[in-house]
Amino acid sequence: MTYTPNDIADIINAGGTVTDTYTDLRERLSDYLNPAQTARDELLQKITDPATPIEIIHELRARALAEATDAPRRADIDNAVTRELEAALRREYATTAEKNYTHLAKQWNDTARKFTQAHEAAPATSDPASLITQDSKTREAWVLGQSLALTLSSELPLLITAAKLAGATLGHDNDSIGLVITADGLHRRRIWEAWTGENRWTELLNLGATLHAKPLDQYEKYAEPKPLEWVQVHSNSTGVAGFRQVQLDPEDLDYTEQIQQLRGEPSSSRAVRIA
């Protein structure tokens, strides 16, 4: 992943750690790009000081002129220095990257656990009017669920960033389904619909998914569902032989049996749903 200065700063603000060497390098880069005093400032300060040798004055003048008149060359040098220091920062951050991901994953999982508990008492999508007759614990769980759902969403981007900086290959945000969701044996299309729809976290729990950020060595990309299929089958519903189109979902658990039924082949299931 391409390093950006704010990425690590955000992780540190969330409780992540870096080495003293990283901090020194970061301060050096900041000091280099934002000098406390330019050559012009120093020249103006020392020009009236008789104790400053004229040779120093001439040197400061040359530096001030260079700062003022050679912007392209100065930018080229600054960019080269920045690239060198940022490469060193990436190498140094790598020594604590996995530890920081683990820290942020624990925070996210704590939120996910509390949200799941609140969901079991009162799903965040419950109609508030239906809660009027419920006990105070149920109503409190519903209120808490609203807040925790927002927290899960707001904490996710930084968790993804930490995972990328620790070496995880997540091409885009949807790749994080496999990072924070366990959906073994569930309908893949329904999981994706929940992920991309409104009330993401509640709908995922309704489907039976588990919200839990995995260790990076257990991460696997959660593939997108296969395209829906249209199958042409014989039909004589009007008394005239013909064909009709039937839509099938390859992600249905009984997809193979649906195909067998349409082909007139024996099926191991007594009840097969044709969508």
C-alpha positions in Angstrom: 0.0 0.0 0.0 1.2 3.5 -0.7 2.1 5.3 2.5 0.5 8.6 3.4 1.5 10.5 6.5 -2.1 10.8 7.8 -2.6 7.0 7.7 -0.2 6.3 10.5 -1.2 9.4 12.5 -4.8 8.2 12.5 -3.7 4.7 13.7 -1.6 6.3 16.4 -4.5 8.4 17.5 -6.6 5.3 17.8 -4.1 3.7 20.2 -1.6 2.3 17.8 2.1 2.4 18.5 5.3 3.1 16.5 9.0 2.9 17.3 11.1 5.8 18.5 13.0 5.5 15.2 9.8 6.0 13.3 8.9 9.1 15.4 12.4 10.6 14.9 12.2 10.0 11.1 8.7 11.6 11.0 9.9 14.6 12.9 12.9 14.9 10.6 10.7 14.9 7.5 8.4 17.5 9.1 11.3 19.7 10.1 12.9 19.4 6.7 9.7 20.4 4.8 8.7 23.1 7.3 12.0 24.8 8.4 11.6 27.1 11.4 13.8 29.7 9.6 14.5 30.3 5.9 17.8 31.6 4.6 16.1 34.9 4.0 14.9 35.1 7.6 18.4 34.3 8.8 19.9 36.9 6.5 17.6 39.6 7.7 18.4 38.7 11.3 22.2 38.7 10.9 22.7 41.5 8.4 22.8 44.1 11.2 24.9 42.1 13.5 28.5 43.3 13.3 29.7 40.0 14.8 28.5 38.1 11.8 31.4 37.7 9.3 30.7 39.1 5.8 31.4 35.7 4.4 28.4 34.3 6.3 26.3 37.2 5.0 27.3 36.4 1.4 26.5 32.7 1.9 23.1 33.5 3.4 22.4 35.9 0.5 23.3 33.1 -2.0 21.0 30.7 -0.2 18.2 33.2 0.0 18.5 33.9 -3.8 18.4 30.2 -4.5 15.3 29.8 -2.4 13.6 32.6 -4.2 14.6 32.0 -7.8 15.2 28.2 -8.3 11.8 26.8 -7.3 11.8 23.8 -9.8 15.2 22.6 -8.6 14.3 23.1 -5.0 11.0 21.1 -5.6 13.0 18.3 -7.2 15.3 18.1 -4.2 12.5 18.3 -1.7 10.6 15.5 -3.6 13.6 13.3 -3.6 14.3 13.8 0.1 10.6 13.2 0.9 10.6 9.9 -1.1 13.7 8.7 0.7 12.4 9.5 4.2 8.9 8.1 3.4 10.5 4.8 2.2 12.4 4.6 5.5 9.2 5.4 7.4 7.4 2.5 5.6 10.1 0.1 6.5 10.1 1.2 10.1 6.3 1.2 10.5 6.3 -2.4 9.2 7.9 -3.5 12.5 4.7 -2.6 14.4 2.1 -2.8 11.6 0.6 -6.2 12.5 0.5 -5.3 16.2 -1.4 -2.2 15.4 -3.9 -4.1 13.2 -4.4 -6.6 16.1 -5.1 -3.6 18.4 -7.7 -2.0 16.1 -9.3 -5.4 15.3 -9.8 -5.9 19.0 -11.5 -2.5 19.3 -13.7 -3.3 16.4 -14.6 -6.8 17.7 -15.5 -5.3 21.1 -17.9 -3.0 19.3 -19.2 -5.8 17.1 -19.8 -8.0 20.2 -21.8 -5.3 22.0 -23.8 -4.6 18.8 -24.6 -8.3 18.4 -25.8 -8.4 22.0 -28.0 -5.3 21.5 -29.3 -6.8 18.3 -30.4 -10.0 20.1 -32.5 -7.9 22.5 -33.8 -5.4 19.9 -32.6 -5.1 16.3 -31.6 -1.6 15.3 -34.1 -1.7 12.5 -37.0 -2.3 14.9 -39.9 0.1 14.6 -39.6 2.5 17.6 -43.4 2.4 18.1 -43.2 -1.4 18.7 -40.8 -0.8 21.7 -43.2 1.4 23.7 -44.6 -1.6 25.5 -41.2 -3.3 26.0 -39.1 -3.2 29.2 -36.4 -0.6 29.7 -33.5 -3.0 28.9 -35.0 -3.7 25.5 -35.5 0.0 24.7 -31.9 0.7 26.0 -30.6 -2.1 23.7 -32.3 -0.5 20.7 -30.8 2.9 21.5 -27.4 1.4 22.0 -27.7 -0.5 18.7 -28.2 2.7 16.8 -25.0 4.2 18.2 -22.9 1.0 17.8 -24.0 0.5 14.2 -22.5 4.0 13.4 -19.4 3.1 15.3 -18.9 -0.1 13.4 -19.1 1.8 10.1 -16.9 4.7 11.2 -14.1 2.4 12.6 -14.0 0.1 9.6 -12.0 2.4 7.2 -9.1 2.7 9.7 -9.2 -1.0 10.3 -8.9 -1.6 6.6 -6.0 0.9 6.4 -4.2 -0.9 9.3 -4.7 -4.3 7.5 -3.3 -2.9 4.2 -0.3 -1.4 6.0 0.3 -4.8 7.6 0.4 -6.5 4.2 -3.2 -7.6 3.5 -4.2 -7.4 -0.1 -7.5 -5.5 -0.1 -8.1 -3.9 -3.5 -11.2 -2.0 -2.5 -13.5 -1.6 0.5 -15.7 -4.5 -0.6 -12.7 -6.9 -0.1 -13.1 -6.3 3.6 -16.2 -8.5 3.7 -13.9 -11.4 4.1 -11.9 -9.5 6.8 -14.8 -8.7 9.2 -17.6 -11.1 8.3 -17.9 -14.9 8.8 -20.6 -16.2 6.5 -19.8 -19.9 6.0 -22.7 -21.8 4.5 -24.8 -18.7 4.0 -26.3 -17.4 0.7 -23.6 -15.5 -1.0 -25.9 -13.1 -2.9 -27.9 -12.3 0.2 -24.7 -11.5 2.1 -23.5 -9.1 -0.7 -27.0 -7.5 -0.8 -26.8 -6.9 2.9 -23.3 -5.6 2.7 -24.1 -3.0 0.0 -27.5 -2.1 1.2 -28.9 0.0 4.1 -28.6 -1.2 7.7 -25.6 -3.4 6.7 -24.8 -4.7 10.2 -28.3 -5.6 11.2 -29.1 -7.3 7.9 -25.9 -9.4 8.1 -26.9 -10.6 11.6 -30.4 -11.4 10.4 -28.8 -13.6 7.7 -26.8 -15.5 10.4 -23.4 -13.9 9.7 -20.9 -13.2 12.5 -19.3 -9.8 12.8 -15.7 -10.4 13.7 -12.4 -9.0 12.4 -10.1 -12.0 11.7 -6.4 -12.3 12.2 -4.6 -11.4 9.0 -3.3 -14.9 8.4 -7.0 -16.1 8.3 -8.2 -13.5 5.8 -9.6 -14.7 2.5 -11.4 -12.6 0.0 -15.2 -13.1 -0.1 -16.0 -13.6 -3.7 -18.8 -11.8 -5.4 -21.9 -13.9 -6.3 -22.0 -15.5 -9.7 -24.3 -13.9 -12.3 -27.9 -15.0 -12.3 -28.7 -17.4 -15.2 -31.6 -17.6 -17.6 -32.5 -21.1 -18.7 -34.8 -21.9 -21.6 -37.1 -24.8 -20.9 -40.0 -26.6 -22.7 -43.4 -25.4 -21.8 -47.0 -26.3 -22.7 -48.8 -24.3 -20.2 -51.1 -22.9 -22.9 -51.7 -26.2 -24.5 -49.2 -25.4 -27.2 -45.6 -26.6 -27.0 -43.2 -23.8 -26.6 -40.4 -22.5 -24.4 -40.2 -20.3 -21.4 -37.4 -18.5 -19.6 -36.6 -19.5 -16.0 -34.1 -17.5 -13.9 -31.8 -19.5 -11.7 -29.4 -18.3 -9.0 -26.1 -20.3 -9.0 -25.7 -19.3 -5.3 -28.9 -21.2 -4.3 -28.0 -24.2 -2.1 -30.4 -26.3 -4.3 -29.1 -24.9 -7.6 -28.0 -28.3 -8.9 -31.3 -29.9 -8.1 -33.1 -27.1 -9.8 -31.1 -27.8 -12.9 -31.9 -31.5 -12.6 -35.6 -30.8 -12.3 -35.7 -28.5 -15.3 -33.9 -31.2 -17.3 -36.3 -33.9 -16.1 -33.6 -35.7 -14.3 -34.2 -37.5 -10.9 -33.7 -35.1 -7.9 -32.7 -36.1 -4.4 -34.9 -33.5 -3.0 -38.7 -33.7 -2.9 -39.3 -29.9 -2.8 -37.2 -27.8 -5.2 -37.8 -24.1 -5.5 -37.8 -22.7 -9.1 -37.4 -18.9 -9.0 
